[in-house]
Amino acid sequence: MERDLPRIEEIFDDLPTLETERLVLRKMRLDDAADLFDYASDPEVSTYTTWGPHESVQDSREFLMRILSLYESGQLGDWGIIHKADAKFIGTCGFAIWEPYHSRAEIGYAMSRKYWGKGLMTEAARELINFGFRKMQLNRVEARCMIDNIGSARVMEKSGMTYEGILREHMYAKGRYDDLKIYSILRREWENNS
């Protein structure tokens, strides 16, 4: 049976601005470079990521230019996370992988250490999950984190995701293979909690 599948460019051709109680998720801009560098240069922020700390504002600009290129081509591009009260760019979040045929996508995120422990990343992750089920016609949203990344695991749990297990040596980054925890939420679970 043929299904009418959503197309990436139809959803992401013009990345919509999303809003939560304390955050605005919007397209990133080149003038976000200084705020991005402020947290992306922090080695603690990049401990559990595939990327290393930004060494200069130029590194942050180059990252933003890659994101802007994704926007222009209608591909998956992350949202910038703006803290409303501080009017500050404090992180990024988005869909790292989307498999429309399987109605499945994976979310990812990073946030300034100054804003950790306040429930802000959970707030952003919940909004991504809502977007995935409402706009992308997903049946499953998943996320992964390194075994020792307790903060990210908590975000997934507080976002309504269920721990599924460990993907052994699933990711190669920074010269080594890492085991990853995998979490997910299914459409029916999301609907029951909405």
C-alpha positions as CSV (number, residue, x, y, z in Angstrom):
1,M,0.0,0.0,0.0
2,E,1.4,3.4,-1.0
3,R,1.7,6.0,1.7
4,D,1.8,9.7,1.1
5,L,5.2,10.5,2.8
6,P,6.2,13.9,4.0
7,R,9.2,15.4,2.3
8,I,12.1,17.0,4.1
9,E,12.1,20.1,1.9
10,E,8.3,20.6,2.5
11,I,8.8,20.7,6.3
12,F,12.2,22.3,6.5
13,D,12.2,24.7,3.5
14,D,11.4,27.5,5.8
15,L,12.2,26.4,9.4
16,P,9.4,27.7,11.5
17,T,9.9,29.6,14.8
18,L,8.7,27.6,17.8
19,E,8.0,29.0,21.2
20,T,7.7,27.5,24.7
21,E,7.2,29.2,28.1
22,R,10.8,30.3,28.5
23,L,12.4,29.7,25.1
24,V,12.2,30.7,21.4
25,L,13.5,28.1,18.9
26,R,14.4,29.9,15.7
27,K,16.7,29.9,12.7
28,M,20.3,30.6,13.6
29,R,21.9,33.7,12.2
30,L,25.6,34.8,11.7
31,D,25.2,37.3,14.4
32,D,24.7,34.4,16.9
33,A,28.4,33.6,16.6
34,A,29.6,35.4,19.8
35,D,26.9,33.7,21.9
36,L,27.6,30.3,20.2
37,F,31.3,30.6,20.9
38,D,30.5,31.6,24.5
39,Y,29.3,28.1,25.2
40,A,30.7,26.0,22.4
41,S,34.3,26.9,23.5
42,D,33.5,25.3,26.9
43,P,35.2,21.8,27.0
44,E,32.5,20.6,29.4
45,V,29.8,21.3,26.9
46,S,31.5,19.3,24.2
47,T,32.5,16.4,26.5
48,Y,29.7,14.1,25.2
49,T,29.4,15.5,21.6
50,T,31.0,14.4,18.3
51,W,32.6,17.9,18.1
52,G,35.4,19.4,20.1
53,P,35.4,22.9,21.7
54,H,35.4,25.8,19.3
55,E,38.8,27.5,19.5
56,S,37.7,30.8,18.0
57,V,34.7,32.8,17.0
58,Q,35.6,31.9,13.4
59,D,34.9,28.2,14.3
60,S,31.5,29.3,15.5
61,R,30.9,31.3,12.3
62,E,31.9,28.4,10.1
63,F,29.4,26.2,12.0
64,L,26.7,28.8,11.5
65,M,27.5,29.0,7.8
66,R,27.0,25.2,7.5
67,I,23.6,25.5,9.2
68,L,22.6,28.4,7.0
69,S,23.5,26.3,3.9
70,L,21.2,23.5,5.2
71,Y,18.4,26.0,5.6
72,E,18.9,27.3,2.1
73,S,18.8,23.8,0.6
74,G,15.7,22.8,2.6
75,Q,17.6,20.1,4.6
76,L,17.5,19.3,8.3
77,G,18.9,22.3,10.1
78,D,18.9,22.8,13.8
79,W,17.1,25.5,15.7
80,G,18.9,28.1,17.8
81,I,17.6,28.2,21.4
82,I,17.0,31.7,22.7
83,H,16.4,32.2,26.4
84,K,13.5,34.8,26.4
85,A,14.3,36.4,29.8
86,D,18.0,36.9,28.9
87,A,17.4,37.5,25.2
88,K,20.5,35.3,24.6
89,F,21.3,32.4,22.2
90,I,22.1,29.5,24.6
91,G,22.1,26.3,22.5
92,T,20.9,24.3,19.6
93,C,18.5,21.5,19.0
94,G,17.0,19.7,16.1
95,F,16.5,16.5,14.1
96,A,19.8,14.8,13.4
97,I,18.3,12.0,11.3
98,W,14.9,11.6,9.7
99,E,13.7,8.5,7.9
100,P,10.3,9.5,6.4
101,Y,9.5,6.0,5.1
102,H,9.8,4.5,8.6
103,S,8.2,7.6,10.2
104,R,11.2,7.8,12.5
105,A,13.5,10.6,13.5
106,E,16.3,11.3,16.0
107,I,16.7,14.5,18.0
108,G,19.9,16.1,19.3
109,Y,20.8,19.1,21.3
110,A,23.5,21.1,23.1
111,M,23.2,23.9,25.6
112,S,25.3,26.4,27.5
113,R,26.5,25.0,30.8
114,K,25.3,28.3,32.5
115,Y,21.7,27.1,31.7
116,W,22.0,23.4,32.8
117,G,19.9,22.1,35.5
118,K,16.9,24.4,35.0
119,G,14.7,22.2,32.8
120,L,15.3,24.3,29.7
121,M,16.7,21.5,27.6
122,T,13.7,19.3,28.5
123,E,11.4,22.2,27.5
124,A,13.1,22.4,24.1
125,A,13.2,18.6,23.6
126,R,9.5,18.4,24.3
127,E,8.8,21.0,21.7
128,L,10.9,19.1,19.2
129,I,8.9,15.9,20.0
130,N,5.6,17.8,19.5
131,F,6.8,19.2,16.2
132,G,7.9,15.7,15.1
133,F,4.5,14.1,15.8
134,R,2.4,17.1,14.6
135,K,4.3,18.3,11.5
136,M,6.6,15.4,10.4
137,Q,4.0,12.6,10.8
138,L,6.4,10.6,12.9
139,N,5.5,7.4,14.7
140,R,8.8,7.3,16.7
141,V,11.1,10.0,18.0
142,E,14.4,8.7,19.4
143,A,17.6,10.1,21.0
144,R,20.9,8.7,22.0
145,C,23.6,9.7,24.4
146,M,26.9,8.4,25.7
147,I,26.7,6.1,28.7
148,D,28.2,8.7,31.1
149,N,26.0,11.6,29.9
150,I,23.6,11.6,32.9
151,G,22.3,15.0,32.1
152,S,21.2,14.1,28.6
153,A,19.7,10.8,29.7
154,R,17.6,12.8,32.3
155,V,16.4,15.2,29.5
156,M,15.2,12.2,27.5
157,E,13.4,10.6,30.5
158,K,11.8,13.9,31.5
159,S,10.7,14.4,27.9
160,G,8.6,11.2,28.1
161,M,11.1,8.9,26.4
162,T,11.6,5.3,27.4
163,Y,15.1,3.8,27.9
164,E,15.5,0.9,25.4
165,G,19.1,-0.3,25.9
166,I,22.7,0.2,25.0
167,L,24.0,0.3,21.4
168,R,27.5,-1.2,21.8
169,E,30.4,0.8,20.2
170,H,27.8,2.5,18.1
171,M,29.5,5.8,17.4
172,Y,33.1,6.6,16.4
173,A,34.1,10.1,17.6
174,K,37.2,11.8,18.9
175,G,39.4,8.7,18.0
176,R,37.3,6.0,19.9
177,Y,34.2,3.9,19.7
178,D,31.5,4.8,22.3
179,D,28.6,2.8,23.6
180,L,25.3,4.8,23.5
181,K,22.1,4.7,25.5
182,I,19.0,4.9,23.3
183,Y,15.6,6.3,24.3
184,S,12.4,6.7,22.3
185,I,8.8,7.8,22.5
186,L,6.1,6.4,20.2
187,R,3.2,8.4,18.8
188,R,0.6,6.5,20.8
189,E,2.6,7.2,24.0
190,W,2.8,10.9,23.1
191,E,-0.9,11.0,22.4
192,N,-1.8,9.4,25.7
193,N,0.2,12.1,27.5
194,S,-0.9,15.1,25.5
